[in-house]
Amino acid sequence: MKNIAQEEWRKLLAEDKDAVIIDVRTREEFESGYLKNAQLIDIMQPQSFMEAVSELDKNKNYYMYCRSGNRSGQSCQILDSQGFKNTYNLQGGMLEWNGEIER
Protein backbone atom coordinates (compact mmCIF):
# COMPACT_ATOMS: atom_id res chain seq x y z
CA MET A 1 0.00 0.00 0.00
CA LYS A 2 1.12 3.48 -0.78
CA ASN A 3 -0.50 6.56 0.76
CA ILE A 4 -0.71 9.28 -1.86
CA ALA A 5 -1.78 12.90 -1.83
CA GLN A 6 -4.40 14.24 -4.20
CA GLU A 7 -1.88 15.69 -6.68
CA GLU A 8 -0.03 12.38 -7.05
CA TRP A 9 -3.39 10.51 -7.22
CA ARG A 10 -4.45 12.57 -10.24
CA LYS A 11 -1.08 12.18 -11.96
CA LEU A 12 -0.93 8.40 -11.47
CA LEU A 13 -4.52 7.89 -12.62
CA ALA A 14 -3.92 9.91 -15.77
CA GLU A 15 -1.03 7.62 -16.72
CA ASP A 16 -2.38 4.27 -15.49
CA LYS A 17 -4.18 2.03 -17.99
CA ASP A 18 -4.69 -0.62 -15.28
CA ALA A 19 -6.29 1.73 -12.74
CA VAL A 20 -9.39 0.77 -10.81
CA ILE A 21 -10.95 3.37 -8.48
CA ILE A 22 -12.77 1.94 -5.49
CA ASP A 23 -14.93 3.89 -3.04
CA VAL A 24 -15.13 1.94 0.22
CA ARG A 25 -17.73 4.17 1.88
CA THR A 26 -21.35 3.26 2.54
CA ARG A 27 -23.97 3.40 -0.21
CA GLU A 28 -25.45 6.55 1.38
CA GLU A 29 -22.07 8.28 1.36
CA PHE A 30 -21.44 7.15 -2.21
CA GLU A 31 -24.80 8.49 -3.39
CA SER A 32 -23.99 11.90 -1.91
CA GLY A 33 -21.12 12.19 -4.40
CA TYR A 34 -18.23 10.09 -5.67
CA LEU A 35 -15.13 10.34 -7.81
CA LYS A 36 -15.51 9.78 -11.54
CA ASN A 37 -15.33 6.11 -12.60
CA ALA A 38 -15.38 4.84 -9.00
CA GLN A 39 -17.05 1.59 -8.10
CA LEU A 40 -18.53 1.08 -4.66
CA ILE A 41 -17.31 -1.74 -2.42
CA ASP A 42 -18.47 -0.92 1.13
CA ILE A 43 -15.92 -2.03 3.71
CA MET A 44 -18.60 -1.74 6.41
CA GLN A 45 -20.23 -4.83 4.86
CA PRO A 46 -17.39 -7.29 5.53
CA GLN A 47 -18.84 -10.37 3.83
CA SER A 48 -19.83 -8.60 0.61
CA PHE A 49 -16.56 -6.63 0.70
CA MET A 50 -14.50 -9.84 0.81
CA GLU A 51 -16.65 -11.45 -1.89
CA ALA A 52 -16.14 -8.45 -4.17
CA VAL A 53 -12.39 -8.39 -3.45
CA SER A 54 -12.10 -12.07 -4.34
CA GLU A 55 -13.38 -11.24 -7.84
CA LEU A 56 -10.86 -8.46 -8.51
CA ASP A 57 -7.90 -8.88 -10.85
CA LYS A 58 -4.75 -8.86 -8.69
CA ASN A 59 -2.73 -7.50 -11.62
CA LYS A 60 -4.62 -4.18 -11.72
CA ASN A 61 -3.75 -1.08 -9.72
CA TYR A 62 -6.31 -0.17 -7.05
CA TYR A 63 -6.92 3.42 -6.01
CA MET A 64 -8.99 3.35 -2.81
CA TYR A 65 -10.71 6.22 -1.06
CA CYS A 66 -13.24 6.94 1.66
CA ARG A 67 -14.31 9.99 3.65
CA SER A 68 -11.04 10.56 5.51
CA GLY A 69 -8.55 7.95 4.33
CA ASN A 70 -8.92 5.58 7.29
CA ARG A 71 -11.28 2.96 5.85
CA SER A 72 -9.52 3.08 2.49
CA GLY A 73 -6.20 2.50 4.27
CA GLN A 74 -7.70 -0.56 5.96
CA SER A 75 -9.05 -1.72 2.60
CA CYS A 76 -5.61 -1.42 1.02
CA GLN A 77 -4.15 -3.51 3.83
CA ILE A 78 -6.79 -6.19 3.25
CA LEU A 79 -6.07 -6.27 -0.48
CA ASP A 80 -2.34 -6.41 0.23
CA SER A 81 -2.87 -9.39 2.55
CA GLN A 82 -4.78 -11.11 -0.28
CA GLY A 83 -1.81 -10.82 -2.66
CA PHE A 84 -2.60 -7.56 -4.47
CA LYS A 85 0.61 -5.82 -5.49
CA ASN A 86 -0.46 -2.22 -6.18
CA THR A 87 -2.85 -0.49 -3.81
CA TYR A 88 -3.02 3.25 -3.31
CA ASN A 89 -4.78 5.08 -0.50
CA LEU A 90 -5.99 8.65 -1.05
CA GLN A 91 -4.70 10.61 1.94
CA GLY A 92 -7.37 12.80 3.48
CA GLY A 93 -10.07 11.10 1.39
CA MET A 94 -13.15 13.04 0.34
CA LEU A 95 -12.68 15.50 3.21
CA GLU A 96 -9.71 17.00 1.41
CA TRP A 97 -10.80 16.36 -2.17
CA ASN A 98 -10.57 19.45 -4.34
CA GLY A 99 -12.06 18.48 -7.65
CA GLU A 100 -15.07 17.23 -9.53
CA ILE A 101 -17.53 14.92 -7.84
CA GLU A 102 -20.11 12.82 -9.66
CA ARG A 103 -23.67 12.73 -8.33
C-alpha positions in Angstrom: 0.0 0.0 0.0 1.1 3.5 -0.8 -0.5 6.6 0.8 -0.7 9.3 -1.9 -1.8 12.9 -1.8 -4.4 14.2 -4.2 -1.9 15.7 -6.7 0.0 12.4 -7.0 -3.4 10.5 -7.2 -4.4 12.6 -10.2 -1.1 12.2 -12.0 -0.9 8.4 -11.5 -4.5 7.9 -12.6 -3.9 9.9 -15.8 -1.0 7.6 -16.7 -2.4 4.3 -15.5 -4.2 2.0 -18.0 -4.7 -0.6 -15.3 -6.3 1.7 -12.7 -9.4 0.8 -10.8 -10.9 3.4 -8.5 -12.8 1.9 -5.5 -14.9 3.9 -3.0 -15.1 1.9 0.2 -17.7 4.2 1.9 -21.3 3.3 2.5 -24.0 3.4 -0.2 -25.4 6.5 1.4 -22.1 8.3 1.4 -21.4 7.2 -2.2 -24.8 8.5 -3.4 -24.0 11.9 -1.9 -21.1 12.2 -4.4 -18.2 10.1 -5.7 -15.1 10.3 -7.8 -15.5 9.8 -11.5 -15.3 6.1 -12.6 -15.4 4.8 -9.0 -17.1 1.6 -8.1 -18.5 1.1 -4.7 -17.3 -1.7 -2.4 -18.5 -0.9 1.1 -15.9 -2.0 3.7 -18.6 -1.7 6.4 -20.2 -4.8 4.9 -17.4 -7.3 5.5 -18.8 -10.4 3.8 -19.8 -8.6 0.6 -16.6 -6.6 0.7 -14.5 -9.8 0.8 -16.7 -11.4 -1.9 -16.1 -8.4 -4.2 -12.4 -8.4 -3.5 -12.1 -12.1 -4.3 -13.4 -11.2 -7.8 -10.9 -8.5 -8.5 -7.9 -8.9 -10.8 -4.7 -8.9 -8.7 -2.7 -7.5 -11.6 -4.6 -4.2 -11.7 -3.8 -1.1 -9.7 -6.3 -0.2 -7.1 -6.9 3.4 -6.0 -9.0 3.3 -2.8 -10.7 6.2 -1.1 -13.2 6.9 1.7 -14.3 10.0 3.6 -11.0 10.6 5.5 -8.5 8.0 4.3 -8.9 5.6 7.3 -11.3 3.0 5.8 -9.5 3.1 2.5 -6.2 2.5 4.3 -7.7 -0.6 6.0 -9.0 -1.7 2.6 -5.6 -1.4 1.0 -4.2 -3.5 3.8 -6.8 -6.2 3.2 -6.1 -6.3 -0.5 -2.3 -6.4 0.2 -2.9 -9.4 2.5 -4.8 -11.1 -0.3 -1.8 -10.8 -2.7 -2.6 -7.6 -4.5 0.6 -5.8 -5.5 -0.5 -2.2 -6.2 -2.8 -0.5 -3.8 -3.0 3.3 -3.3 -4.8 5.1 -0.5 -6.0 8.6 -1.0 -4.7 10.6 1.9 -7.4 12.8 3.5 -10.1 11.1 1.4 -13.2 13.0 0.3 -12.7 15.5 3.2 -9.7 17.0 1.4 -10.8 16.4 -2.2 -10.6 19.4 -4.3 -12.1 18.5 -7.7 -15.1 17.2 -9.5 -17.5 14.9 -7.8 -20.1 12.8 -9.7 -23.7 12.7 -8.3 
